[in-house]
Amino acid sequence: MIRITELRLPISHPPEALEEAILKRLQIKPADLLRTEVFKRSYDARKNVALAFIYTVDLSIKDEEKVLKQFSNDVHIRPSPDTSYHFVANASQLKTQAFERPVVIGFGPCGIFAALLLAQMGFKPIVLERGKPVRERTQDTWGLWRKNVLNPESNVQFGEGGAGTFSDGKLYSQIKDPKFYGRKVISEFIKAGAPEEIRYVAKPHIGTFRLVGVVEKMRQEIIRLGGEIRFTQKVIGFDIADEQIKAVKIEGHPDLPANHVILALGHSARDTFKALHEAGVYMEAKPFSVGFRIEHPQSLIDKARLG
């Protein structure tokens, strides 16, 4: 495929204008254009410049080699990079090795994708989440906000989806993503019901109210692939011997044998961090950052940015 970057079109352009611009840019006929995929669409809202969309598009055309040779000196026309995700292993290739099913502790963004990728590779992970499924958790969270009733294990921090479930669904921009891992994340969100446009808009956004359904569908996909999600199972300790994990201790449940564990704890499970420290697991503090939020009317922002 061929990638064209910096393809500029007016904000109000009709749908067919993009294809027309591609044909003109490459000097080819409509019959030569086999497939078009928008990789990215951003705005150019600089001062003294007419507001415009800036497209990056990937194309499949007839005789790509000829076109690439024709535009060999044009930095904005190049072969498309490989943005597909390549799995690092497959369980079917490791059947001769004895190992327990991998355990993922926590079912926020990190835990969801860790479990999903393990399931897609055939490893049938077991997920331990101290909180509740997302809809039950939502009720508990609103119970705190509206009635001041706190469930310490089911709230804005703990439960399916993690803290991000209640923070309106803004996504990583993918600016610094040389291996295109973000494309894998985006594609899984879309499969689970997120809007198709998050694949190419410059600042992708799912939205708080849509996130609940997306998270549920991702959980269902993990289960369909053989994974298991165990809610209200709080990890309270670890059995470690000879620098190897042997089992995970769960409050009110038998120990779970494990020799591969992914810790997807977030930053609020201080009791679990304490248990890890007591078990001799090396840890270091992450940098501490503080931010704040300023809200303005959309009309004010539009006037400042667009005039």
Contacts in CASP RR format, 6 or more apart in sequence:
PFRMAT RR
TARGET T0000
AUTHOR 0000-0000-0000
METHOD contacts of the structure
MODEL  1
MIRITELRLPISHPPEALEEAILKRLQIKPADLLRTEVFKRSYDARKNVA
LAFIYTVDLSIKDEEKVLKQFSNDVHIRPSPDTSYHFVANASQLKTQAFE
RPVVIGFGPCGIFAALLLAQMGFKPIVLERGKPVRERTQDTWGLWRKNVL
NPESNVQFGEGGAGTFSDGKLYSQIKDPKFYGRKVISEFIKAGAPEEIRY
VAKPHIGTFRLVGVVEKMRQEIIRLGGEIRFTQKVIGFDIADEQIKAVKI
EGHPDLPANHVILALGHSARDTFKALHEAGVYMEAKPFSVGFRIEHPQSL
IDKARLG
1 58 0 8 1.000
1 59 0 8 1.000
1 60 0 8 1.000
1 64 0 8 1.000
1 79 0 8 1.000
1 80 0 8 1.000
2 26 0 8 1.000
2 58 0 8 1.000
2 59 0 8 1.000
2 60 0 8 1.000
2 61 0 8 1.000
2 64 0 8 1.000
2 67 0 8 1.000
2 68 0 8 1.000
2 77 0 8 1.000
2 78 0 8 1.000
2 79 0 8 1.000
2 80 0 8 1.000
3 39 0 8 1.000
3 56 0 8 1.000
3 57 0 8 1.000
3 58 0 8 1.000
3 59 0 8 1.000
3 77 0 8 1.000
3 78 0 8 1.000
3 79 0 8 1.000
3 80 0 8 1.000
3 81 0 8 1.000
4 22 0 8 1.000
4 25 0 8 1.000
4 26 0 8 1.000
4 55 0 8 1.000
4 56 0 8 1.000
4 57 0 8 1.000
4 59 0 8 1.000
4 76 0 8 1.000
4 77 0 8 1.000
5 56 0 8 1.000
5 76 0 8 1.000
5 78 0 8 1.000
6 54 0 8 1.000
6 56 0 8 1.000
6 76 0 8 1.000
7 18 0 8 1.000
7 21 0 8 1.000
7 22 0 8 1.000
7 25 0 8 1.000
7 54 0 8 1.000
7 55 0 8 1.000
7 56 0 8 1.000
7 57 0 8 1.000
7 76 0 8 1.000
8 44 0 8 1.000
8 52 0 8 1.000
8 53 0 8 1.000
8 54 0 8 1.000
8 55 0 8 1.000
9 17 0 8 1.000
9 18 0 8 1.000
9 21 0 8 1.000
9 52 0 8 1.000
9 53 0 8 1.000
9 55 0 8 1.000
10 17 0 8 1.000
10 50 0 8 1.000
10 51 0 8 1.000
10 52 0 8 1.000
10 53 0 8 1.000
11 43 0 8 1.000
11 51 0 8 1.000
11 52 0 8 1.000
11 53 0 8 1.000
13 53 0 8 1.000
18 36 0 8 1.000
18 38 0 8 1.000
18 55 0 8 1.000
18 57 0 8 1.000
19 30 0 8 1.000
19 33 0 8 1.000
19 36 0 8 1.000
22 33 0 8 1.000
22 36 0 8 1.000
22 57 0 8 1.000
22 59 0 8 1.000
23 29 0 8 1.000
23 30 0 8 1.000
23 33 0 8 1.000
25 77 0 8 1.000
26 59 0 8 1.000
26 61 0 8 1.000
26 67 0 8 1.000
26 71 0 8 1.000
26 77 0 8 1.000
27 70 0 8 1.000
28 61 0 8 1.000
28 62 0 8 1.000
28 67 0 8 1.000
31 62 0 8 1.000
32 61 0 8 1.000
32 62 0 8 1.000
32 63 0 8 1.000
33 59 0 8 1.000
33 61 0 8 1.000
34 59 0 8 1.000
34 60 0 8 1.000
34 61 0 8 1.000
34 62 0 8 1.000
35 59 0 8 1.000
35 60 0 8 1.000
36 57 0 8 1.000
36 58 0 8 1.000
36 59 0 8 1.000
36 60 0 8 1.000
37 57 0 8 1.000
37 58 0 8 1.000
37 59 0 8 1.000
38 55 0 8 1.000
38 56 0 8 1.000
38 57 0 8 1.000
38 199 0 8 1.000
38 200 0 8 1.000
39 56 0 8 1.000
39 57 0 8 1.000
39 58 0 8 1.000
39 83 0 8 1.000
39 200 0 8 1.000
40 55 0 8 1.000
40 56 0 8 1.000
40 200 0 8 1.000
40 201 0 8 1.000
40 202 0 8 1.000
41 53 0 8 1.000
41 54 0 8 1.000
41 55 0 8 1.000
41 56 0 8 1.000
41 200 0 8 1.000
41 201 0 8 1.000
41 202 0 8 1.000
42 53 0 8 1.000
42 54 0 8 1.000
42 201 0 8 1.000
42 202 0 8 1.000
43 51 0 8 1.000
43 52 0 8 1.000
43 53 0 8 1.000
43 54 0 8 1.000
43 202 0 8 1.000
44 51 0 8 1.000
44 52 0 8 1.000
44 53 0 8 1.000
44 54 0 8 1.000
45 51 0 8 1.000
45 305 0 8 1.000
45 306 0 8 1.000
51 306 0 8 1.000
58 80 0 8 1.000
59 80 0 8 1.000
61 67 0 8 1.000
64 79 0 8 1.000
67 77 0 8 1.000
68 77 0 8 1.000
68 78 0 8 1.000
68 79 0 8 1.000
71 77 0 8 1.000
81 180 0 8 1.000
82 180 0 8 1.000
83 180 0 8 1.000
83 183 0 8 1.000
84 180 0 8 1.000
85 180 0 8 1.000
85 181 0 8 1.000
85 183 0 8 1.000
85 184 0 8 1.000
85 187 0 8 1.000
87 117 0 8 1.000
87 120 0 8 1.000
87 121 0 8 1.000
88 121 0 8 1.000
89 121 0 8 1.000
90 121 0 8 1.000
90 122 0 8 1.000
91 121 0 8 1.000
91 122 0 8 1.000
91 123 0 8 1.000
91 124 0 8 1.000
92 122 0 8 1.000
99 259 0 8 1.000
99 260 0 8 1.000
100 257 0 8 1.000
100 258 0 8 1.000
100 259 0 8 1.000
100 260 0 8 1.000
101 123 0 8 1.000
101 124 0 8 1.000
101 125 0 8 1.000
101 126 0 8 1.000
101 258 0 8 1.000
102 118 0 8 1.000
102 123 0 8 1.000
102 125 0 8 1.000
102 126 0 8 1.000
102 258 0 8 1.000
102 260 0 8 1.000
102 261 0 8 1.000
102 262 0 8 1.000
103 125 0 8 1.000
103 126 0 8 1.000
103 127 0 8 1.000
103 128 0 8 1.000
103 248 0 8 1.000
103 256 0 8 1.000
103 258 0 8 1.000
103 260 0 8 1.000
103 261 0 8 1.000
103 262 0 8 1.000
104 111 0 8 1.000
104 114 0 8 1.000
104 115 0 8 1.000
104 118 0 8 1.000
104 125 0 8 1.000
104 126 0 8 1.000
104 127 0 8 1.000
104 128 0 8 1.000
104 261 0 8 1.000
104 262 0 8 1.000
104 264 0 8 1.000
105 127 0 8 1.000
105 128 0 8 1.000
105 235 0 8 1.000
105 248 0 8 1.000
105 261 0 8 1.000
105 262 0 8 1.000
105 263 0 8 1.000
105 264 0 8 1.000
105 265 0 8 1.000
105 272 0 8 1.000
106 127 0 8 1.000
106 128 0 8 1.000
106 129 0 8 1.000
106 130 0 8 1.000
106 264 0 8 1.000
106 265 0 8 1.000
106 266 0 8 1.000
107 115 0 8 1.000
107 127 0 8 1.000
107 129 0 8 1.000
107 159 0 8 1.000
107 160 0 8 1.000
107 161 0 8 1.000
107 162 0 8 1.000
107 219 0 8 1.000
107 229 0 8 1.000
107 264 0 8 1.000
108 129 0 8 1.000
108 159 0 8 1.000
108 160 0 8 1.000
108 161 0 8 1.000
108 162 0 8 1.000
108 163 0 8 1.000
108 164 0 8 1.000
108 165 0 8 1.000
108 264 0 8 1.000
108 266 0 8 1.000
109 161 0 8 1.000
109 162 0 8 1.000
109 164 0 8 1.000
110 264 0 8 1.000
110 266 0 8 1.000
111 127 0 8 1.000
111 262 0 8 1.000
111 264 0 8 1.000
112 161 0 8 1.000
112 215 0 8 1.000
112 218 0 8 1.000
112 219 0 8 1.000
112 222 0 8 1.000
113 185 0 8 1.000
113 188 0 8 1.000
114 125 0 8 1.000
114 262 0 8 1.000
114 264 0 8 1.000
115 125 0 8 1.000
115 127 0 8 1.000
115 222 0 8 1.000
115 227 0 8 1.000
115 229 0 8 1.000
116 188 0 8 1.000
116 218 0 8 1.000
116 221 0 8 1.000
116 222 0 8 1.000
118 124 0 8 1.000
118 125 0 8 1.000
119 125 0 8 1.000
119 221 0 8 1.000
119 222 0 8 1.000
119 225 0 8 1.000
119 226 0 8 1.000
119 227 0 8 1.000
120 225 0 8 1.000
122 225 0 8 1.000
122 226 0 8 1.000
124 225 0 8 1.000
124 226 0 8 1.000
124 227 0 8 1.000
124 228 0 8 1.000
125 222 0 8 1.000
125 227 0 8 1.000
125 228 0 8 1.000
126 227 0 8 1.000
126 228 0 8 1.000
126 230 0 8 1.000
126 256 0 8 1.000
127 222 0 8 1.000
127 227 0 8 1.000
127 228 0 8 1.000
127 229 0 8 1.000
127 230 0 8 1.000
128 230 0 8 1.000
128 233 0 8 1.000
128 234 0 8 1.000
128 235 0 8 1.000
128 248 0 8 1.000
128 250 0 8 1.000
128 256 0 8 1.000
129 159 0 8 1.000
129 160 0 8 1.000
129 229 0 8 1.000
129 230 0 8 1.000
129 231 0 8 1.000
129 232 0 8 1.000
129 233 0 8 1.000
130 153 0 8 1.000
130 158 0 8 1.000
130 159 0 8 1.000
130 232 0 8 1.000
130 233 0 8 1.000
130 234 0 8 1.000
130 235 0 8 1.000
130 269 0 8 1.000
131 137 0 8 1.000
131 153 0 8 1.000
131 154 0 8 1.000
131 158 0 8 1.000
131 159 0 8 1.000
131 160 0 8 1.000
131 231 0 8 1.000
131 232 0 8 1.000
131 234 0 8 1.000
132 140 0 8 1.000
132 153 0 8 1.000
132 154 0 8 1.000
132 159 0 8 1.000
132 160 0 8 1.000
132 231 0 8 1.000
132 232 0 8 1.000
133 159 0 8 1.000
133 160 0 8 1.000
133 216 0 8 1.000
133 219 0 8 1.000
133 231 0 8 1.000
134 159 0 8 1.000
134 160 0 8 1.000
134 161 0 8 1.000
134 165 0 8 1.000
134 212 0 8 1.000
134 213 0 8 1.000
134 215 0 8 1.000
134 216 0 8 1.000
135 212 0 8 1.000
135 216 0 8 1.000
136 154 0 8 1.000
137 154 0 8 1.000
137 155 0 8 1.000
137 158 0 8 1.000
137 159 0 8 1.000
137 160 0 8 1.000
137 165 0 8 1.000
138 165 0 8 1.000
138 212 0 8 1.000
140 151 0 8 1.000
140 154 0 8 1.000
140 155 0 8 1.000
141 154 0 8 1.000
141 155 0 8 1.000
141 156 0 8 1.000
141 166 0 8 1.000
143 149 0 8 1.000
144 150 0 8 1.000
144 151 0 8 1.000
144 155 0 8 1.000
144 156 0 8 1.000
152 158 0 8 1.000
153 159 0 8 1.000
153 232 0 8 1.000
153 234 0 8 1.000
156 163 0 8 1.000
156 166 0 8 1.000
157 163 0 8 1.000
157 268 0 8 1.000
158 268 0 8 1.000
158 269 0 8 1.000
159 231 0 8 1.000
160 215 0 8 1.000
160 219 0 8 1.000
160 229 0 8 1.000
160 231 0 8 1.000
161 211 0 8 1.000
161 215 0 8 1.000
162 266 0 8 1.000
163 266 0 8 1.000
163 268 0 8 1.000
164 211 0 8 1.000
165 208 0 8 1.000
165 211 0 8 1.000
165 212 0 8 1.000
165 215 0 8 1.000
166 208 0 8 1.000
167 208 0 8 1.000
168 205 0 8 1.000
168 207 0 8 1.000
168 208 0 8 1.000
169 205 0 8 1.000
169 206 0 8 1.000
169 207 0 8 1.000
169 208 0 8 1.000
169 211 0 8 1.000
170 203 0 8 1.000
170 204 0 8 1.000
170 205 0 8 1.000
171 185 0 8 1.000
171 186 0 8 1.000
171 189 0 8 1.000
171 198 0 8 1.000
171 203 0 8 1.000
171 204 0 8 1.000
171 205 0 8 1.000
171 206 0 8 1.000
172 182 0 8 1.000
172 185 0 8 1.000
173 202 0 8 1.000
173 203 0 8 1.000
173 204 0 8 1.000
174 180 0 8 1.000
174 182 0 8 1.000
174 183 0 8 1.000
174 186 0 8 1.000
177 183 0 8 1.000
183 199 0 8 1.000
186 194 0 8 1.000
186 198 0 8 1.000
186 199 0 8 1.000
186 204 0 8 1.000
187 199 0 8 1.000
188 218 0 8 1.000
189 198 0 8 1.000
189 206 0 8 1.000
189 214 0 8 1.000
190 196 0 8 1.000
190 198 0 8 1.000
190 199 0 8 1.000
191 217 0 8 1.000
191 221 0 8 1.000
192 213 0 8 1.000
192 214 0 8 1.000
192 215 0 8 1.000
192 217 0 8 1.000
192 218 0 8 1.000
192 221 0 8 1.000
193 210 0 8 1.000
193 213 0 8 1.000
193 214 0 8 1.000
193 217 0 8 1.000
194 206 0 8 1.000
194 210 0 8 1.000
194 214 0 8 1.000
195 206 0 8 1.000
195 210 0 8 1.000
197 204 0 8 1.000
198 204 0 8 1.000
198 205 0 8 1.000
198 206 0 8 1.000
206 214 0 8 1.000
219 229 0 8 1.000
222 229 0 8 1.000
223 229 0 8 1.000
233 250 0 8 1.000
233 251 0 8 1.000
233 253 0 8 1.000
234 250 0 8 1.000
234 251 0 8 1.000
235 248 0 8 1.000
235 249 0 8 1.000
235 250 0 8 1.000
235 251 0 8 1.000
235 272 0 8 1.000
235 275 0 8 1.000
236 249 0 8 1.000
236 250 0 8 1.000
236 251 0 8 1.000
236 271 0 8 1.000
236 272 0 8 1.000
236 275 0 8 1.000
237 248 0 8 1.000
237 249 0 8 1.000
237 272 0 8 1.000
237 275 0 8 1.000
237 276 0 8 1.000
237 279 0 8 1.000
238 245 0 8 1.000
238 247 0 8 1.000
238 248 0 8 1.000
238 249 0 8 1.000
238 261 0 8 1.000
238 275 0 8 1.000
238 276 0 8 1.000
238 279 0 8 1.000
238 281 0 8 1.000
239 245 0 8 1.000
239 246 0 8 1.000
239 247 0 8 1.000
239 248 0 8 1.000
239 249 0 8 1.000
239 255 0 8 1.000
240 246 0 8 1.000
240 279 0 8 1.000
240 280 0 8 1.000
240 281 0 8 1.000
244 259 0 8 1.000
245 258 0 8 1.000
245 259 0 8 1.000
245 260 0 8 1.000
245 261 0 8 1.000
246 257 0 8 1.000
246 258 0 8 1.000
246 259 0 8 1.000
247 255 0 8 1.000
247 256 0 8 1.000
247 257 0 8 1.000
247 258 0 8 1.000
248 255 0 8 1.000
248 256 0 8 1.000
248 258 0 8 1.000
248 261 0 8 1.000
249 255 0 8 1.000
249 275 0 8 1.000
250 256 0 8 1.000
263 272 0 8 1.000
263 276 0 8 1.000
265 272 0 8 1.000
265 273 0 8 1.000
267 286 0 8 1.000
273 283 0 8 1.000
276 283 0 8 1.000
277 283 0 8 1.000
END
